[in-house]
Amino acid sequence: MSYRVDIDETLCNGYGNCVVAAPEVFDLDAESNIAVVLPGHPVENDGPALREAATDCPVRAIVLSET
Amino acid sequence: MNPAVRSGSCPPSVDFDPYSPELTEPGVWDAYAAAHAAGPAVRSERRGGFWMLTRYDDVRTALRDPQTFSSASGHRIPTDGTQRAIPIDFDPPLHTAYRRLMTGALSPARVREMKPFLERTVGDLVDRFVTAGGGDFVREVALPLPLLVLTELVGFDPTTVRQFREVTEQMWAGLADHEEEVDFTAARTRIYELMKAEIVAHRAGGRAGFVTELLDAEIDGRRLDDEEMISILATFAVAGHETTMNSASTLVHLLVTEPGQQDRLRANPELAPRYVEEMLRHRSPAQNFARRTTCPVSVGGQDIAEGEAVLLSFAAANRDPERFPDPNRFDPDRDARGHLGFGWGIHQCMGAALARSELAILLARLCAHPPIVAAGEVRWSSLQGGNHLGPTTLPVRFEPQRDEKG
């Protein structure tokens, strides 16, 4: 299973819950404080962490699709 | 109050009254530790009775599950359904709609836009405080800062904002007033009247800002009624200043009591955000939030029935040694990520980005001046509304000599 991650930048409020759930996938941009997906991700094994990150986002800014 | 655990019975119980005037620094941490040691879900029979969760994983699991742990009966003990604060006393889907109305005023873009205002406002307050040789940090800096921000952010009239502290303190006193009852409706009367007056003033025209936008705002294709607008504005008024005030004062208290940490920050002001995060974990300015179970649930092997009040202790969870080793130590170098200082999940603090920015700017600005030292005894509040903890008086002065001796 591979995944596609979209971050709704109009919703993201820089909480960083996604970075706690999936530190290997997400970071907060130092300048804008908005979540970004790290280069090389998402990969196949990211599934569980991605789902946790999407669930934990207080503003539902992470849209996860399985491709 | 004696936080001692009663033993022998099942389930374990504690004598924890969130509104007790005796729950303050430093004993409040012993009360949390006692509850934590007693079991994953402990019972208090105060204020109508409730369960208390103190373990990090349990508290966060509950926060992730708003269907089981409902907010619709209120976020304070007792969860009697008379609390109607928007959005915190609501569940989805109404919660989602309310919250969306409010987050526009607090978006990252808006916080970025406000940065020059924050820099200027913090600069003015701190410079004036330093020129005066110091004083009570709570009254001179920590309180006026969020009030000025609310004027800018929400469009409250400055004369309205100046009354926030008094009406908020009156609300806290009202909640703690009675022995075992809590009258939420009576306690919020004055703050609701003040918000009503703001709405009337904005309706008359000639004003701008969030309050005016709210007059035309819609949810589910209808306008908000006055009760809803009043409740939304009251959230900004109370949550928008109590928390920031306590956070700012607590940070300065930590710098004063741990000069080594202060020296390090002064040498490395870029560490300010780490100090802010660790303060939020270590001191949890907002400490306890209630939920009500919508179905039977088991927490750490303890069965909790449907319809029970559950107090989620963010403060205790933030000092759970399983999650944060050596939890009572203030250590800006630790990985504080995932702390529950702003809560977690759909009710997580809407003002988090603003607060983080405001507090980091404040610390950096303070570092540009001589070292801060205590100039009298710090006094702490009890848990206001069963929740908020911070210094009520924090006399400090600046000590250029310490720098020179360096």
Interface residues (C-beta under 8 A of the other chain):
Chain A: T10 C12 N13 G14 Y15 G16 N17 V19 V20 S32 N33 I34 T55 D56 P58 V59
Chain B: R64 T103 L106 S107 P108 V111 R112 R337 G338 F342 W344 G345 I346 H347 Q348 M350 A352 A353 R356
